[in-house]
Amino acid sequence: MQELVYSQEKVLTKVANGMAFLLINTVLIIACFFLFIFGLMTDMPSIVRILVLLISTLYGFIIGPVLYAGLKIIKPNEALVLTLFGKYYGTLKKEGFFWVNPFVSAVNPISTTNTAASTAKPETKIEPGKTPTTYTIQFPKKKISLKALTLNNDKQKVNDALGNPIIIGVVVIWKVVDTAKAVFNVDNYVEYLSIQCDSALRNVVRLFPYDSDDDEKSLRGSSTDVAKDLQRELQAKVEVAGLQIIEARITHLSYAPEIAAAMLQRQQASAIIAARQKIVEGAVGMVEMALDQLNKNGVVTLDEERKASMVSNLMVVLCGNRDVQPIVNSGTLY
């Protein structure tokens, strides 16, 4: 049996104006109320009286109030997914005040929202200096937000391309673009996004090392490229839920605690080696320049042994970590 997948939402565009319907329906209910009184007080044939009372009662006390259930208010960047007797009826996306079939019902998988209403238990004694315990009342929220939302995913431990355990956290900016897919294709599109974000993050992180000495892409040095790969991977996974991934960014990146100390020593050693290499390169250049200037200007003529001694002394002076204390040699090299 093939699974039913909603590929496109049905946006309701031809809907009645809510304000006009509200006024007309209210006027008709008031008219039925006066018609009911008129039918009771006016002398007329029994059949006519029964029809007048029946019509005014049905519309004024049953049909009219029921029709009020079709009034819907849509705010900017909100949508209302409607079903009629279990079948997908359509989606209201246009902002405004509308009237639709009163028998339709709104559907939203994440249909609860916290309100600011909170009260303390009556029987609980509040001690001075202590904050009373509060309880949140939840009311159903049937509208789906079309705004750009943020998913701050929890930090998790993942192995990089070299097998080193790292701690990484990401933030994803997303929004709902197809309400039919978001409501009917997955049970809860927010939880679905969070789970797929974890999966996509693991798939992307395992392709890159944490750090790299060459031009190879790494998590630390190529965070923008890694974020783009994560965005593409995640977008492919949440397409079925009607979601759009606007942006994905790495917010936290570090080695796992069990290897953090060792990796810190490794980074420090690499930095020391790189610094020493620069110092040696500079010292060699300075020694070479000094010998060339002495030879060019004819200040002194040095044989190979004297040159070797001078090079040795200059390299010690230039590459040493401590200040040099000069020593005057009153003798000769021989």
TILUMBA-143816 format. One record per residue: x, y, z of N, C-alpha, C in turn; residue in three letters; residue number from 0. Coordinates in pm, whole numbers, padded with zeros to 5 digits. Layout:
<pts>
      n.u      n.v      n.w     ca.u     ca.v     ca.w      c.u      c.v      c.w   code   pos
        X        Y        Z        X        Y        Z        X        Y        Z    Ala   NUM
...
</pts>
This chain:
<pts>
      n.u      n.v      n.w     ca.u     ca.v     ca.w      c.u      c.v      c.w   code   pos
    00085   -00120    00000    00000    00000    00000    00088    00124    00000    Met     0
    00062    00215   -00092    00144    00334   -00105    00105    00438    00000    Gln     1
    00204    00495    00064    00178    00594    00169    00136    00726    00106    Glu     2
    00035    00790    00165   -00015    00917    00116    00076    01029    00167    Leu     3
    00136    01102    00074    00224    01212    00109    00171    01339    00043    Val     4
    00147    01441    00120    00097    01566    00066    00215    01643    00008    Tyr     5
    00210    01668   -00123    00321    01731   -00191    00304    01881   -00202    Ser     6
    00183    01930   -00186    00161    02074   -00201    00039    02115   -00121    Gln     7
    00047    02231   -00059   -00065    02279    00019   -00168    02348   -00071    Glu     8
   -00289    02351   -00024   -00400    02415   -00095   -00434    02543   -00020    Lys     9
   -00395    02656   -00078   -00417    02785   -00013   -00557    02835   -00048    Val    10
   -00635    02865    00055   -00771    02916    00036   -00765    03065    00007    Leu    11
   -00810    03102   -00112   -00811    03243   -00152   -00952    03301   -00160    Thr    12
   -01048    03217   -00199   -01187    03263   -00212   -01263    03232   -00084    Lys    13
   -01249    03320    00012   -01318    03306    00140   -01398    03433    00166    Val    14
   -01506    03419    00242   -01593    03532    00269   -01529    03629    00368    Ala    15
   -01568    03756    00352   -01520    03859    00444   -01582    03838    00581    Asn    16
   -01500    03830    00682   -01550    03800    00815   -01634    03911    00875    Gly    17
   -01594    04036    00855   -01668    04147    00912   -01807    04159    00851    Met    18
   -01815    04144    00717   -01946    04151    00651   -02037    04039    00699    Ala    19
   -01982    03917    00710   -02064    03806    00756   -02107    03827    00901    Phe    20
   -02018    03881    00983   -02052    03905    01123   -02171    04001    01136    Leu    21
   -02168    04108    01058   -02277    04206    01064   -02407    04146    01012    Leu    22
   -02400    04078    00897   -02521    04021    00837   -02582    03915    00929    Ile    23
   -02498    03825    00980   -02549    03719    01066   -02607    03774    01196    Asn    24
   -02544    03877    01251   -02597    03939    01373   -02732    04004    01348    Thr    25
   -02744    04073    01235   -02873    04136    01201   -02981    04031    01182    Val    26
   -02947    03919    01117   -03046    03814    01095   -03089    03749    01227    Leu    27
   -02996    03729    01318   -03032    03671    01448   -03124    03765    01525    Ile    28
   -03094    03895    01522   -03181    03992    01590   -03319    03994    01525    Ile    29
   -03319    03987    01390   -03448    03985    01319   -03528    03860    01355    Ala    30
   -03460    03746    01367   -03531    03623    01405   -03587    03633    01547    Cys    31
   -03514    03703    01634   -03564    03720    01770   -03694    03800    01772    Phe    32
   -03697    03911    01695   -03819    03990    01687   -03928    03914    01612    Phe    33
   -03888    03835    01513   -03987    03755    01440   -04049    03651    01531    Leu    34
   -03969    03595    01620   -04022    03497    01715   -04125    03563    01808    Phe    35
   -04093    03684    01857   -04188    03756    01943   -04314    03794    01865    Ile    36
   -04292    03835    01739   -04406    03871    01655   -04497    03751    01633    Phe    37
   -04438    03632    01614   -04519    03512    01593   -04598    03473    01716    Gly    38
   -04547    03504    01833   -04619    03471    01956   -04732    03569    01985    Leu    39
   -04712    03694    01952   -04809    03796    01991   -04912    03829    01884    Met    40
   -04883    03797    01760   -04973    03835    01650   -05071    03722    01622    Thr    41
   -05194    03761    01593   -05298    03664    01558   -05282    03624    01412    Asp    42
   -05254    03498    01387   -05235    03446    01251   -05274    03299    01249    Met    43
   -05290    03243    01128   -05325    03101    01118   -05220    03013    01188    Pro    44
   -05265    02900    01234   -05176    02810    01310   -05057    02764    01228    Ser    45
   -05081    02729    01101   -04971    02679    01017   -04867    02789    00997    Ile    46
   -04914    02911    00970   -04821    03023    00950   -04744    03051    01078    Val    47
   -04816    03047    01193   -04751    03072    01321   -04642    02968    01347    Arg    48
   -04673    02841    01318   -04574    02735    01340   -04452    02755    01251    Ile    49
   -04474    02791    01124   -04361    02814    01033   -04276    02931    01078    Leu    50
   -04343    03040    01119   -04269    03158    01165   -04186    03126    01288    Val    51
   -04248    03059    01384   -04176    03023    01507   -04063    02924    01479    Leu    52
   -04089    02829    01390   -03988    02728    01358   -03867    02790    01289    Leu    53
   -03892    02875    01189   -03782    02938    01115   -03702    03031    01206    Ile    54
   -03772    03114    01282   -03701    03208    01370   -03624    03136    01479    Ser    55
   -03679    03026    01529   -03609    02950    01633   -03486    02879    01578    Thr    56
   -03503    02816    01461   -03391    02742    01402   -03274    02835    01372    Leu    57
   -03302    02945    01306   -03190    03034    01268   -03142    03118    01386    Tyr    58
   -03234    03172    01463   -03194    03263    01570   -03125    03196    01686    Gly    59
   -03160    03070    01713   -03104    03005    01832   -03013    02887    01800    Phe    60
   -03011    02840    01675   -02929    02724    01641   -02833    02755    01526    Ile    61
   -02889    02783    01408   -02806    02801    01289   -02718    02925    01301    Ile    62
   -02775    03038    01338   -02699    03162    01348   -02580    03152    01443    Gly    63
   -02600    03108    01566   -02484    03095    01656   -02379    02995    01607    Pro    64
   -02425    02887    01541   -02328    02789    01489   -02242    02851    01380    Val    65
   -02300    02938    01298   -02224    03000    01189   -02112    03089    01241    Leu    66
   -02125    03138    01363   -02017    03219    01420   -01887    03140    01434    Tyr    67
   -01897    03008    01441   -01777    02925    01456   -01687    02932    01333    Ala    68
   -01740    02979    01221   -01659    02989    01099   -01576    03115    01090    Gly    69
   -01586    03204    01186   -01508    03328    01184   -01364    03299    01225    Leu    70
   -01269    03343    01144   -01127    03318    01170   -01049    03448    01153    Lys    71
   -00956    03472    01245   -00866    03588    01237   -00724    03537    01213    Ile    72
   -00662    03584    01106   -00526    03543    01070   -00434    03664    01081    Ile    73
   -00329    03652    01161   -00231    03759    01176   -00121    03744    01071    Lys    74
   -00039    03848    01051    00072    03836    00955    00165    03721    00992    Pro    75
    00212    03649    00890    00303    03535    00907    00244    03426    00994    Asn    76
    00114    03403    00978    00047    03292    01043   -00036    03216    00940    Glu    77
   -00062    03090    00968   -00143    03006    00879   -00233    02917    00962    Ala    78
   -00344    02879    00902   -00441    02793    00969   -00472    02677    00875    Leu    79
   -00431    02556    00915   -00457    02435    00836   -00593    02379    00878    Val    80
   -00684    02364    00781   -00822    02326    00810   -00854    02189    00751    Leu    81
   -00929    02111    00826   -00979    01982    00778   -01130    01980    00794    Thr    82
   -01197    01910    00703   -01342    01897    00707   -01377    01749    00714    Leu    83
   -01426    01706    00830   -01461    01566    00854   -01345    01472    00822    Phe    84
   -01225    01512    00864   -01108    01427    00849   -01030    01446    00721    Gly    85
   -01081    01524    00625   -01012    01545    00499   -00952    01686    00496    Lys    86
   -00838    01696    00426   -00771    01825    00416   -00858    01922    00337    Tyr    87
   -00894    02034    00399   -00983    02132    00338   -00905    02245    00271    Tyr    88
   -00798    02289    00332   -00717    02398    00277   -00644    02472    00388    Gly    89
   -00566    02572    00347   -00486    02650    00441   -00516    02798    00423    Thr    90
   -00546    02865    00533   -00563    03010    00533   -00429    03075    00563    Leu    91
   -00378    03154    00468   -00250    03221    00487   -00262    03373    00483    Lys    92
   -00365    03422    00418   -00380    03566    00402   -00425    03628    00533    Lys    93
   -00359    03737    00572   -00395    03802    00697   -00529    03874    00683    Glu    94
   -00606    03871    00790   -00734    03939    00788   -00839    03865    00870    Gly    95
   -00965    03906    00849   -01080    03852    00920   -01168    03783    00818    Phe    96
   -01187    03650    00831   -01256    03571    00729   -01363    03483    00793    Phe    97
   -01450    03433    00704   -01548    03333    00744   -01535    03213    00653    Trp    98
   -01525    03094    00713   -01516    02970    00638   -01625    02876    00688    Val    99
   -01626    02757    00632   -01723    02656    00674   -01711    02635    00826    Asn   100
   -01820    02652    00900   -01809    02639    01046   -01778    02499    01095    Pro   101
   -01789    02399    01008   -01763    02261    01049   -01617    02220    01029    Phe   102
   -01534    02308    00974   -01393    02276    00958   -01324    02289    01094    Val   103
   -01216    02216    01110   -01138    02223    01234   -00992    02248    01200    Ser   104
   -00926    02327    01283   -00785    02359    01263   -00697    02248    01321    Ala   105
   -00585    02222    01254   -00494    02115    01295   -00354    02173    01311    Val   106
   -00291    02141    01422   -00153    02180    01446   -00089    02076    01538    Asn   107
    00015    02005    01492    00077    01900    01576    00130    01954    01708    Pro   108
    00182    02075    01707    00231    02136    01831    00126    02238    01876    Ile   109
    00020    02187    01936   -00100    02268    01958   -00113    02322    02099    Ser   110
   -00002    02331    02174   -00010    02391    02308    00091    02501    02319    Thr   111
    00057    02602    02390    00148    02715    02414    00135    02759    02558    Thr   112
    00244    02805    02613    00242    02850    02752    00185    02991    02761    Asn   113
    00108    03014    02862    00054    03148    02886    00115    03204    03013    Thr   114
    00094    03332    03032    00151    03398    03149    00068    03376    03274    Ala   115
   -00047    03309    03257   -00134    03287    03374   -00072    03184    03465    Ala   116
   -00041    03221    03584    00018    03128    03681   -00029    03166    03819    Ser   117
   -00058    03065    03896   -00108    03088    04031   -00041    02992    04126    Thr   118
   -00036    03029    04252    00019    02941    04354   -00093    02858    04413    Ala   119
   -00059    02742    04467   -00159    02657    04530   -00219    02730    04650    Lys   120
   -00353    02726    04664   -00414    02798    04776   -00368    02744    04911    Pro   121
   -00345    02611    04918   -00311    02555    05047   -00163    02569    05081    Glu   122
   -00081    02618    04988    00061    02631    05014    00089    02759    05091    Thr   123
    00160    02748    05201    00197    02864    05279    00325    02924    05223    Lys   124
    00319    03051    05193    00433    03121    05135    00515    03181    05247    Ile   125
    00636    03133    05262    00723    03184    05366    00787    03314    05320    Glu   126
    00817    03404    05412    00881    03531    05375    01016    03507    05310    Pro   127
    01042    03583    05203    01171    03573    05135    01179    03463    05033    Gly   128
    01072    03384    05016    01074    03273    04920    00973    03300    04809    Lys   129
    01009    03259    04688    00921    03277    04573    00820    03165    04569    Thr   130
    00690    03194    04555    00590    03087    04551    00601    03002    04426    Pro   131
    00566    02874    04439    00566    02783    04325    00454    02821    04229    Thr   132
    00485    02828    04100    00386    02868    04001    00353    02751    03911    Thr   133
    00234    02754    03856    00187    02649    03766    00134    02715    03640    Tyr   134
    00177    02664    03527    00142    02725    03399    00020    02658    03339    Thr   135
   -00074    02740    03295   -00193    02690    03227   -00167    02690    03077    Ile   136
   -00201    02581    03010   -00177    02567    02868   -00309    02568    02792    Gln   137
   -00311    02645    02684   -00427    02652    02597   -00387    02608    02458    Phe   138
   -00478    02547    02384   -00444    02502    02249   -00417    02618    02154    Pro   139
   -00316    02601    02072   -00282    02701    01971   -00285    02632    01836    Lys   140
   -00385    02665    01756   -00407    02594    01631   -00336    02659    01512    Lys   141
   -00291    02781    01527   -00227    02850    01416   -00080    02809    01405    Lys   142
   -00032    02804    01281    00107    02767    01254    00184    02894    01220    Ile   143
    00296    02914    01286    00378    03032    01261    00459    03014    01134    Ser   144
    00457    03116    01048    00537    03116    00926    00661    03204    00941    Leu   145
    00689    03248    01061    00805    03333    01086    00933    03250    01086    Lys   146
    01045    03320    01073    01175    03253    01085    01199    03219    01232    Ala   147
    01219    03092    01261    01237    03043    01397    01380    02993    01417    Leu   148
    01419    02980    01541    01555    02939    01575    01552    02809    01655    Thr   149
    01633    02715    01611    01652    02589    01684    01794    02588    01738    Leu   150
    01807    02602    01869    01938    02598    01935    01962    02455    01980    Asn   151
    02028    02377    01897    02046    02235    01926    02145    02215    02040    Asn   152
    02119    02114    02120    02206    02086    02234    02345    02043    02187    Asp   153
    02445    02071    02270    02581    02026    02240    02586    01874    02246    Lys   154
    02658    01815    02154    02668    01670    02151    02810    01628    02116    Gln   155
    02844    01507    02156    02977    01453    02131    02976    01375    02000    Lys   156
    03067    01413    01909    03076    01351    01776    03223    01325    01747    Val   157
    03251    01220    01671    03388    01191    01628    03415    01260    01494    Asn   158
    03531    01326    01483    03565    01391    01358    03626    01291    01261    Asp   159
    03682    01340    01150    03735    01251    01047    03852    01167    01097    Ala   160
    03924    01215    01197    04038    01142    01253    03999    01055    01372    Leu   161
    03873    01053    01404    03827    00972    01516    03837    01038    01651    Gly   162
    03874    01165    01655    03885    01235    01783    03746    01279    01830    Asn   163
    03711    01253    01955    03580    01298    02006    03581    01448    02030    Pro   164
    03480    01516    01977    03469    01660    01993    03329    01694    02043    Ile   165
    03315    01811    02101    03187    01863    02146    03149    01976    02051    Ile   166
    03032    01965    01990    02990    02063    01890    02843    02099    01913    Ile   167
    02812    02224    01892    02675    02273    01902    02643    02361    01783    Gly   168
    02521    02356    01735    02480    02434    01618    02349    02505    01648    Val   169
    02326    02611    01574    02198    02682    01577    02145    02685    01434    Val   170
    02017    02655    01419    01953    02646    01288    01838    02746    01282    Val   171
    01837    02828    01177    01727    02921    01153    01640    02862    01042    Ile   172
    01512    02844    01069    01424    02772    00978    01285    02834    00980    Trp   173
    01203    02791    00886    01063    02833    00883    00980    02731    00806    Lys   174
    00849    02736    00828    00756    02647    00759    00717    02711    00626    Val   175
    00733    02638    00516    00696    02688    00384    00580    02611    00324    Val   176
    00556    02488    00367    00444    02408    00318    00371    02353    00440    Asp   177
    00258    02414    00473    00187    02376    00595    00126    02237    00586    Thr   178
    00085    02195    00466    00025    02062    00451    00127    01954    00483    Ala   179
    00249    01968    00432    00354    01871    00463    00389    01873    00612    Lys   180
    00398    01993    00668    00437    02004    00809    00335    01939    00902    Ala   181
    00207    01944    00866    00103    01892    00953    00076    01745    00929    Val   182
    00071    01702    00802    00023    01568    00771    00134    01467    00742    Phe   183
    00254    01511    00706    00360    01416    00671    00441    01369    00791    Asn   184
    00448    01449    00895    00524    01413    01015    00436    01436    01137    Val   185
    00471    01368    01246    00390    01378    01367    00409    01512    01436    Asp   186
    00533    01557    01447    00564    01685    01509    00685    01742    01436    Asn   187
    00663    01847    01357    00770    01894    01269    00885    01958    01347    Tyr   188
    00861    02008    01467    00970    02065    01546    01062    01955    01599    Val   189
    01003    01849    01654    01084    01735    01700    01153    01667    01582    Glu   190
    01084    01659    01469    01143    01598    01350    01266    01677    01306    Tyr   191
    01256    01810    01308    01370    01894    01272    01486    01873    01368    Leu   192
    01458    01865    01497    01565    01847    01595    01637    01714    01576    Ser   193
    01561    01607    01551    01622    01475    01531    01705    01473    01404    Ile   194
    01652    01529    01296    01725    01532    01170    01848    01622    01179    Gln   195
    01841    01724    01264    01958    01811    01283    02072    01733    01348    Cys   196
    02040    01650    01447    02142    01566    01510    02204    01471    01408    Asp   197
    02120    01409    01326    02169    01313    01227    02256    01382    01123    Ser   198
    02210    01496    01071    02288    01567    00969    02420    01618    01025    Ala   199
    02419    01662    01151    02541    01711    01212    02646    01601    01223    Leu   200
    02605    01482    01261    02699    01370    01270    02753    01332    01132    Arg   201
    02667    01334    01031    02711    01298    00897    02812    01397    00841    Asn   202
    02796    01525    00873    02885    01628    00820    03016    01633    00898    Val   203
    03008    01623    01030    03128    01636    01113    03227    01524    01087    Val   204
    03178    01404    01061    03269    01291    01039    03351    01305    00910    Arg   205
    03318    01402    00826    03391    01423    00701    03510    01516    00716    Leu   206
    03521    01587    00828    03626    01688    00845    03703    01662    00975    Phe   207
    03834    01690    00974    03909    01686    01100    03884    01813    01181    Pro   208
    03914    01805    01309    03895    01923    01393    03987    02036    01349    Tyr   209
    04112    02002    01323    04210    02102    01282    04301    02040    01179    Asp   210
    04362    02123    01095    04449    02074    00989    04564    02171    00970    Ser   211
    04684    02115    00948    04802    02199    00928    04817    02245    00784    Asp   212
    04761    02170    00690    04772    02207    00549    04645    02280    00505    Asp   213
    04622    02281    00372    04507    02353    00316    04379    02271    00320    Asp   214
    04381    02156    00383    04261    02073    00391    04155    02141    00478    Glu   215
    04029    02125    00439    03919    02183    00516    03911    02118    00654    Lys   216
    03883    02201    00753    03871    02152    00890    03753    02220    00958    Ser   217
    03710    02163    01069    03597    02219    01141    03630    02356    01199    Leu   218
    03753    02374    01245    03792    02501    01307    03827    02606    01204    Arg   219
    03892    02565    01097    03938    02662    00999    03841    02689    00886    Gly   220
    03746    02601    00863    03650    02618    00752    03508    02606    00804    Ser   221
    03478    02681    00908    03346    02671    00971    03235    02715    00876    Ser   222
    03263    02812    00788    03160    02858    00693    03124    02748    00595    Thr   223
    03226    02681    00540    03200    02572    00446    03129    02455    00515    Asp   224
    03169    02426    00636    03103    02318    00711    02957    02353    00737    Val   225
    02930    02480    00769    02791    02522    00794    02707    02511    00667    Ala   226
    02764    02544    00553    02690    02531    00427    02660    02384    00395    Lys   227
    02758    02297    00419    02734    02154    00398    02625    02103    00492    Asp   228
    02627    02151    00615    02524    02112    00712    02387    02161    00668    Leu   229
    02381    02282    00615    02253    02337    00568    02196    02254    00454    Gln   230
    02282    02217    00358    02235    02136    00245    02191    01997    00291    Arg   231
    02267    01937    00379    02232    01804    00430    02100    01807    00506    Glu   232
    02082    01908    00589    01960    01918    00669    01840    01952    00582    Leu   233
    01859    02037    00482    01747    02073    00393    01694    01952    00320    Gln   234
    01783    01864    00276    01738    01743    00207    01658    01652    00300    Ala   235
    01690    01653    00428    01621    01564    00522    01484    01617    00564    Lys   236
    01468    01750    00570    01341    01807    00618    01251    01853    00505    Val   237
    01287    01823    00382    01203    01861    00268    01066    01798    00279    Glu   238
    01060    01675    00326    00933    01603    00337    00841    01668    00440    Val   239
    00897    01744    00534    00816    01810    00637    00776    01951    00599    Ala   240
    00810    01995    00478    00771    02128    00434    00845    02241    00503    Gly   241
    00969    02216    00545    01048    02317    00616    01159    02369    00526    Leu   242
    01199    02493    00549    01311    02554    00478    01419    02592    00578    Gln   243
    01541    02548    00552    01654    02582    00637    01716    02710    00583    Ile   244
    01701    02818    00656    01753    02947    00612    01903    02957    00637    Ile   245
    01946    02911    00752    02088    02922    00789    02120    02822    00898    Glu   246
    02243    02773    00895    02293    02684    00999    02434    02730    01038    Ala   247
    02457    02748    01166    02586    02799    01214    02635    02716    01331    Arg   248
    02769    02701    01338    02832    02634    01451    02850    02735    01563    Ile   249
    02794    02705    01679    02802    02796    01793    02903    02751    01898    Thr   250
    02939    02625    01898    03035    02574    01997    03117    02464    01933    His   251
    03248    02468    01955    03337    02366    01901    03456    02351    01994    Leu   252
    03475    02231    02045    03588    02204    02135    03613    02054    02139    Ser   253
    03733    02018    02184    03763    01877    02204    03686    01826    02326    Tyr   254
    03660    01697    02326    03595    01634    02441    03688    01643    02562    Ala   255
    03634    01647    02683    03719    01665    02803    03828    01560    02817    Pro   256
    03802    01435    02772    03901    01330    02794    04028    01348    02710    Glu   257
    04021    01426    02601    04141    01447    02519    04176    01594    02508    Ile   258
    04105    01680    02577    04128    01824    02564    04268    01863    02608    Ala   259
    04317    01806    02720    04450    01841    02770    04559    01798    02673    Ala   260
    04546    01675    02620    04647    01625    02526    04647    01707    02398    Ala   261
    04530    01741    02348    04522    01819    02226    04572    01961    02247    Met   262
    04554    02015    02367    04607    02147    02397    04759    02146    02394    Leu   263
    04820    02042    02451    04966    02030    02445    05014    02016    02301    Gln   264
    04937    01942    02222    04974    01926    02080    04968    02059    02007    Arg   265
    04865    02138    02033    04854    02268    01969    04966    02361    02015    Gln   266
    04998    02356    02145    05107    02439    02195    05240    02399    02133    Gln   267
    05262    02267    02120    05387    02220    02058    05395    02265    01912    Ala   268
    05284    02256    01840    05283    02300    01700    05312    02449    01690    Ser   269
    05256    02526    01783    05280    02670    01781    05425    02703    01813    Ala   270
    05484    02629    01909    05624    02653    01944    05715    02617    01827    Ile   271
    05687    02505    01761    05769    02463    01646    05760    02566    01534    Ile   272
    05639    02614    01508    05623    02714    01403    05696    02843    01437    Ala   273
    05690    02883    01565    05760    03005    01606    05911    02988    01596    Ala   274
    05962    02872    01639    06106    02846    01630    06152    02846    01484    Arg   275
    06069    02792    01398    06105    02788    01257    06119    02929    01201    Gln   276
    06029    03017    01239    06038    03155    01194    06163    03224    01250    Lys   277
    06193    03195    01377    06311    03256    01439    06438    03212    01368    Ile   278
    06448    03082    01339    06568    03030    01273    06581    03088    01133    Val   279
    06470    03096    01061    06474    03153    00926    06522    03298    00931    Glu   280
    06472    03375    01027    06516    03514    01040    06662    03524    01081    Gly   281
    06706    03437    01172    06845    03441    01217    06941    03408    01103    Ala   282
    06907    03308    01024    06993    03272    00910    07005    03388    00813    Val   283
    06893    03456    00788    06898    03571    00698    06983    03684    00753    Gly   284
    06974    03708    00883    07053    03815    00944    07201    03783    00943    Met   285
    07236    03656    00971    07378    03616    00968    07434    03629    00827    Val   286
    07357    03585    00731    07401    03594    00591    07420    03739    00551    Glu   287
    07329    03824    00592    07341    03966    00559    07464    04027    00627    Met   288
    07492    03988    00752    07608    04042    00823    07738    04002    00755    Ala   289
    07750    03877    00715    07872    03831    00647    07889    03901    00513    Leu   290
    07779    03918    00441    07788    03986    00311    07831    04131    00327    Asp   291
    07775    04200    00428    07811    04340    00450    07957    04354    00493    Gln   292
    08005    04265    00580    08145    04271    00623    08239    04246    00506    Leu   293
    08205    04150    00423    08289    04118    00309    08284    04227    00203    Asn   294
    08164    04285    00183    08147    04387    00079    08218    04516    00116    Lys   295
    08206    04557    00241    08267    04683    00284    08414    04670    00320    Asn   296
    08466    04547    00321    08606    04526    00353    08642    04560    00495    Gly   297
    08549    04544    00584    08575    04577    00725    08678    04482    00784    Val   298
    08662    04354    00755    08754    04255    00807    08755    04137    00711    Val   299
    08867    04070    00705    08879    03952    00621    08876    03829    00711    Thr   300
    08780    03742    00686    08762    03625    00769    08786    03499    00688    Leu   301
    08859    03406    00750    08874    03277    00685    08755    03189    00723    Asp   302
    08755    03067    00674    08639    02979    00696    08619    02947    00844    Glu   303
    08727    02930    00917    08713    02896    01058    08655    03012    01137    Glu   304
    08703    03136    01106    08650    03254    01175    08503    03277    01138    Arg   305
    08472    03252    01009    08331    03266    00968    08242    03167    01044    Lys   306
    08290    03043    01058    08211    02942    01130    08191    02983    01275    Ala   307
    08295    03038    01338    08283    03081    01477    08185    03197    01490    Ser   308
    08194    03292    01393    08103    03407    01397    07958    03364    01375    Met   309
    07938    03273    01280    07802    03223    01254    07747    03153    01377    Val   310
    07830    03073    01443    07786    03002    01563    07745    03099    01674    Ser   311
    07829    03202    01694    07797    03299    01800    07670    03378    01769    Asn   312
    07656    03421    01642    07537    03498    01605    07410    03414    01615    Leu   313
    07415    03289    01575    07298    03202    01583    07256    03179    01728    Met   314
    07357    03166    01817    07324    03150    01959    07257    03275    02013    Val   315
    07311    03391    01973    07255    03518    02021    07113    03539    01968    Val   316
    07093    03515    01838    06964    03545    01776    06856    03443    01811    Leu   317
    06895    03318    01833    06795    03213    01859    06774    03185    02008    Cys   318
    06854    03246    02094    06841    03218    02236    06717    03284    02297    Gly   319
    06671    03226    02408    06553    03279    02477    06590    03385    02580    Asn   320
    06715    03393    02620    06756    03485    02725    06846    03594    02667    Arg   321
    06857    03703    02745    06945    03812    02704    07091    03765    02707    Asp   322
    07169    03814    02610    07309    03772    02596    07399    03862    02679    Val   323
    07493    03803    02749    07593    03878    02825    07724    03874    02746    Gln   324
    07768    03988    02694    07889    03988    02610    08016    03956    02691    Pro   325
    08107    03886    02629    08236    03850    02689    08346    03900    02595    Ile   326
    08439    03977    02649    08549    04031    02569    08662    03928    02564    Val   327
    08699    03887    02444    08806    03790    02425    08935    03866    02395    Asn   328
    09029    03861    02486    09156    03933    02468    09260    03849    02399    Ser   329
    09232    03723    02376    09328    03637    02311    09298    03622    02163    Gly   330
    09341    03511    02109    09317    03481    01967    09245    03349    01957    Thr   331
    09198    03320    01834    09130    03194    01810    09227    03079    01800    Leu   332
    09356    03108    01780    09453    03002    01758    09542    02985    01879    Tyr   333
</pts>
